[in-house]
Amino acid sequence: MDSLTQIVLGAALSAAIAPPQHRRAALLAGAALATLPDLDVIPVNLLTADPVERMTWHRSLSHSLLVLPWLGWLIWALFRRRGGRVAQAPRRWFWAMQAALLTHPVLDAFTVYGTQLWWPLQPRPAMWSSVFIIDPLYTAWLAIACLWAWFARERRSAQPALLLGLALSTLYLGGSLWAKHRVERAAEPALAELGLRDAPRFSVPMPFNILLWRVVAMTPDGFVEGERSLAADRGPMRFRFYPSDTAAFAAVADYPAVRRLRWFNHGFMKAEQRDGQVVLTDLRMGAEPDYSFRFVVAQRDGEGWREVPPQPLKWPWDAARKLPAMWTRIWREPGPAGAQAQARPATAAGAH
């Protein structure tokens, strides 16, 4: 999630757990601790210039549920030894610090980017993908609660405000999982009709809401993409087919960077040739044809391909045009005349 959301979640949790007389200090401490895991970008960027390594090392060690409890204990022990507030209420401060740290990676796992919750173990990163990386309706309740608690200080109204903000944000998070379930149930019959019942797939909300969703399923030669609005859509989902250059992907599949990407993004990639280069696109963040992460991994060399250091590649994305269209799509289901063509049927499914 975005930094502001992590800050207000950590602050609200710490302030709700710490003693009332320490409330302002707990708000500041929780905000700082909740920011700490994302500071991994600093050493990562100093250690490597490789964009694939930067992408896949982020949210690893600093987001591990096997590492953070020990870090939290160390910070708590240091402050308790120094005396002051932590020494006055050590148990409550211990859990306040742990909560601020541990909820950070768990909340990140609700996005689609990928969070390595069990580093140094190597299961594929968690990507529960039920909320967008920025969602004001999740963040607002926590921000209001923190502001109220800051000005209320030790007054009784602060604790109910914090608990209410945490409860409403948690209910919203639960609502995102319910919305995801509904979308995936709506996608199942449409994908089955295309022969993609067992195809690798993912669903993810569109920016800033949990009402409009995008569903992607892999095919042997590309992928299909469709949208579902929980506010407007009543008919069957419609999917569009997009090709992937399977021959180019096969030629680069054993490159270390490609293997790393495939592990990190669960194989949700497409390959294409552009200007004599093989470009791999992470299908999880964006929508056709606009995506956040593209990498050049090979250069044309005679009749074959030559591995090159990964290079990030960004193509123009007209957000000013697309965001209003997305807002309209939330409330309006495309009619039969305006609907895009159904994807061509597939007889087998597979992922890169």
C-alpha positions in Angstrom: 0.0 0.0 0.0 1.0 3.6 -0.3 3.1 5.2 2.5 0.3 7.4 3.9 -1.9 4.3 4.4 0.9 2.4 6.2 1.7 5.4 8.4 -1.9 6.0 9.6 -2.5 2.2 10.1 0.7 1.9 12.2 -0.1 5.1 14.1 -3.7 4.1 14.9 -2.7 0.6 16.1 0.1 1.8 18.3 -2.0 4.6 19.8 -4.9 2.2 20.5 -2.5 -0.2 22.4 -0.2 2.1 24.2 -1.3 3.8 27.5 -3.5 6.9 27.0 -0.9 9.2 28.6 1.5 8.1 25.9 -0.9 8.5 23.0 0.9 11.2 21.0 4.2 9.5 21.4 2.5 6.2 20.2 1.1 7.9 17.2 4.5 9.1 16.1 6.2 5.8 17.0 3.6 3.8 15.1 4.0 6.0 12.1 7.7 5.6 12.1 7.7 1.9 12.6 5.1 1.4 9.9 7.4 3.3 7.5 10.4 1.3 8.3 9.9 -1.8 6.1 9.6 0.3 3.0 13.0 1.9 3.6 14.4 -1.3 2.1 14.4 0.6 -1.2 17.4 2.6 0.0 19.9 -0.3 0.4 18.4 -2.2 -2.5 19.0 0.8 -4.9 22.5 1.2 -3.5 23.3 -2.5 -4.0 22.0 -3.0 -7.5 21.0 -1.0 -10.6 19.3 -4.0 -12.1 15.6 -3.1 -12.4 14.4 -6.7 -12.0 16.5 -7.2 -8.9 15.2 -3.9 -7.5 11.6 -5.0 -8.2 11.9 -8.4 -6.7 14.2 -7.6 -3.7 11.7 -5.0 -2.5 9.2 -6.4 0.0 11.5 -9.3 0.9 13.7 -9.3 4.0 12.1 -6.1 5.4 8.6 -7.5 4.9 9.2 -11.0 6.3 7.0 -12.3 9.1 10.0 -14.4 10.1 12.2 -11.3 10.5 10.1 -8.4 11.7 9.1 -9.8 15.1 12.8 -10.0 16.0 13.4 -6.5 14.7 10.4 -5.3 16.8 11.7 -7.0 19.9 15.2 -5.5 19.4 13.8 -1.9 19.0 11.6 -2.5 22.1 14.5 -3.8 24.2 16.7 -0.9 23.3 14.0 1.7 24.2 13.1 -0.2 27.4 16.7 -0.2 28.4 16.9 3.6 27.9 13.9 4.1 30.3 11.2 6.5 29.6 7.7 5.6 28.3 8.6 2.1 27.1 10.0 1.2 30.5 6.9 2.6 32.2 4.6 0.3 30.3 6.8 -2.4 28.6 4.1 -4.9 27.8 1.8 -2.5 26.1 4.6 -0.9 24.2 5.9 -4.3 23.1 2.6 -5.1 21.4 2.2 -1.5 20.1 5.5 -1.8 18.3 4.9 -5.3 17.0 1.5 -4.3 15.6 2.8 -1.4 13.7 5.6 -3.5 12.1 3.7 -6.7 11.4 0.6 -5.2 9.9 2.7 -3.5 7.2 3.6 -6.6 5.2 0.2 -8.1 5.8 -1.6 -5.1 4.3 0.9 -5.1 1.4 -0.1 -8.7 0.7 -3.7 -7.5 0.0 -2.3 -5.7 -3.1 -1.2 -7.4 -6.4 2.5 -6.4 -6.4 3.8 -9.3 -4.3 5.1 -9.5 -0.8 7.6 -12.1 0.4 6.0 -12.8 3.8 8.1 -15.9 4.5 11.6 -14.7 3.4 14.2 -16.3 3.4 11.9 -19.2 2.4 11.0 -19.0 -1.3 7.3 -19.6 -1.9 5.9 -17.3 -4.6 5.2 -13.8 -3.1 1.7 -13.3 -1.6 -0.5 -11.2 -3.9 -4.1 -11.5 -2.6 -5.0 -8.5 -4.8 -8.2 -7.4 -3.2 -7.3 -3.6 -2.9 -5.6 -1.2 -5.1 -2.3 0.2 -3.9 -4.0 3.5 -3.2 -7.6 3.4 -1.9 -8.9 6.5 -0.1 -11.9 4.6 1.3 -9.6 2.4 3.3 -7.2 5.1 4.3 -9.7 7.9 5.3 -11.1 6.2 8.4 -7.6 5.7 9.8 -6.5 9.2 9.0 -9.6 10.7 10.7 -9.0 8.5 13.8 -5.4 9.5 14.1 -6.2 13.2 13.8 -8.9 12.9 16.4 -6.6 11.0 18.8 -3.8 13.6 18.3 -6.0 16.5 19.3 -7.9 14.6 22.0 -4.7 13.4 23.7 -5.6 11.6 26.9 -9.4 12.3 26.7 -11.8 9.4 26.6 -13.0 10.1 23.1 -9.6 9.2 21.6 -9.8 5.5 22.2 -13.3 4.9 20.7 -12.2 7.0 17.7 -9.2 4.9 17.1 -11.1 1.6 17.5 -13.8 2.9 15.2 -11.3 3.9 12.6 -9.6 0.5 12.8 -12.9 -1.3 12.7 -14.2 0.6 9.6 -11.0 0.1 7.7 -10.9 -3.6 8.6 -14.5 -4.0 7.4 -13.6 -2.3 4.2 -10.7 -4.8 3.7 -13.2 -7.6 4.4 -15.5 -6.1 1.9 -12.8 -6.1 -0.7 -12.4 -9.9 -0.2 -16.2 -10.4 -0.6 -16.1 -8.2 -3.8 -13.3 -10.3 -5.2 -15.2 -13.5 -4.5 -18.2 -12.2 -6.4 -16.1 -11.1 -9.3 -14.4 -14.4 -9.6 -17.7 -16.3 -9.4 -19.0 -14.1 -12.3 -15.8 -14.9 -14.3 -16.0 -18.6 -13.9 -18.8 -19.5 -16.4 -17.5 -17.1 -19.0 -14.0 -18.5 -18.8 -15.4 -22.1 -18.9 -17.2 -21.3 -22.1 -13.9 -20.2 -23.6 -12.3 -23.5 -22.5 -10.3 -21.7 -19.8 -12.0 -23.3 -16.7 -8.6 -24.3 -15.2 -6.5 -21.5 -16.7 -4.1 -19.6 -14.3 -5.9 -16.3 -13.5 -6.0 -13.3 -11.2 -8.5 -10.6 -10.4 -7.6 -7.1 -9.2 -9.6 -3.9 -8.5 -9.2 -1.0 -10.7 -7.6 2.2 -9.2 -9.1 3.8 -6.1 -12.2 1.5 -5.6 -13.4 -2.1 -5.1 -16.5 -1.8 -7.4 -14.8 -2.2 -10.7 -12.5 -5.2 -11.3 -10.2 -6.6 -13.9 -9.8 -10.3 -14.5 -7.0 -11.8 -16.5 -6.6 -15.5 -17.5 -3.7 -17.0 -19.4 -4.0 -19.0 -22.6 -1.4 -21.1 -24.5 -0.7 -18.2 -26.8 -1.6 -15.1 -24.8 -4.2 -14.0 -22.3 -7.8 -12.8 -22.0 -8.9 -9.7 -20.1 -12.3 -8.6 -18.9 -13.9 -6.2 -16.5 -16.7 -6.5 -14.0 -18.5 -3.7 -12.2 -20.3 -4.8 -9.1 -22.4 -1.7 -9.3 -23.6 -2.0 -12.9 -23.0 -5.3 -14.5 -25.7 -8.0 -14.6 -25.0 -9.9 -17.8 -22.2 -12.5 -18.4 -18.6 -11.2 -18.4 -17.0 -10.5 -21.7 -13.3 -11.2 -22.4 -11.0 -10.0 -25.1 -8.0 -12.0 -26.3 -4.5 -10.6 -26.6 -1.6 -12.5 -28.1 1.8 -13.1 -26.6 4.9 -14.0 -28.6 5.4 -17.5 -27.3 8.4 -18.2 -29.6 10.2 -15.1 -28.2 9.3 -16.0 -24.7 10.6 -19.6 -25.1 13.9 -18.2 -26.4 14.5 -16.1 -23.3 12.7 -18.3 -20.7 16.0 -19.6 -19.2 17.6 -16.2 -18.6 18.1 -15.7 -14.8 16.2 -12.4 -14.9 13.2 -14.0 -16.7 13.1 -16.9 -14.3 13.2 -14.4 -11.4 10.3 -12.4 -12.9 8.3 -15.5 -13.6 8.6 -16.6 -10.0 7.8 -13.1 -8.7 4.7 -12.4 -10.9 3.4 -16.0 -10.9 3.9 -16.2 -14.6 1.4 -13.4 -15.5 3.5 -12.0 -18.3 3.3 -11.4 -22.0 6.2 -11.3 -24.5 6.5 -9.2 -27.6 9.1 -8.0 -30.1 9.7 -4.3 -30.4 12.5 -2.6 -32.4 14.6 -5.8 -32.4 14.1 -6.4 -28.7 12.2 -8.9 -26.6 10.0 -7.0 -24.1 8.4 -8.8 -21.1 5.3 -7.1 -19.5 4.0 -7.8 -16.0 0.2 -8.1 -16.6 -0.8 -7.5 -13.0 -0.4 -3.8 -12.8 -2.2 -1.8 -15.5 -4.5 -2.9 -18.2 -4.1 -3.5 -21.9 -2.2 -1.7 -23.4 -0.8 0.3 -20.5 1.3 -1.3 -17.8 3.6 -0.2 -15.0 6.4 -2.8 -15.5 8.0 -3.7 -18.8 11.5 -5.0 -19.3 13.8 -5.4 -22.3 15.6 -8.7 -21.8 17.1 -9.6 -25.2 18.4 -8.0 -28.4 18.2 -9.4 -31.9 21.4 -11.2 -32.9 21.3 -12.5 -36.4 18.6 -15.2 -36.5 18.4 -15.5 -32.7 18.5 -13.5 -29.5 21.2 -12.2 -27.2 20.7 -11.7 -23.5 21.1 -8.1 -22.3 20.9 -6.6 -18.8 17.3 -5.9 -18.1 16.1 -2.4 -19.0 12.9 -0.9 -17.8 10.7 0.4 -20.5 7.8 2.8 -20.0 5.3 3.7 -22.7 2.9 6.7 -22.5 -0.3 6.2 -20.5 -3.0 8.8 -20.8 -4.3 8.7 -17.2 -6.2 12.0 -17.6 -8.3 10.2 -20.3 -8.5 6.8 -18.8 -9.5 7.6 -15.2 -12.8 9.4 -16.2 -13.6 6.5 -18.5 -13.0 4.1 -15.6 -15.4 6.1 -13.3 -18.1 6.0 -16.0 -17.5 2.2 -16.4 -18.2 1.7 -12.7 -21.8 2.9 -13.1 -22.6 1.8 -16.6 -22.6 -1.7 -18.2 -21.6 -1.7 -21.9 -24.6 -2.5 -24.0 -24.6 -5.2 -26.7 -23.7 -2.7 -29.4 -20.9 -1.1 -27.4 -19.5 -4.3 -25.9 -16.1 -5.4 -27.2 -15.8 -8.7 -29.0 -15.8 -11.9 -27.1 -12.4 -13.6 -26.9 -11.8 -16.5 -29.3 -12.4 -19.9 -27.7 -9.4 -21.7 -26.3 -9.0 -25.5 -26.0 -6.2 -25.5 -23.5 -4.8 -23.1 -20.9 -1.3 -22.4 -19.8 0.9 -19.7 -18.4 4.4 -18.5 -19.4 
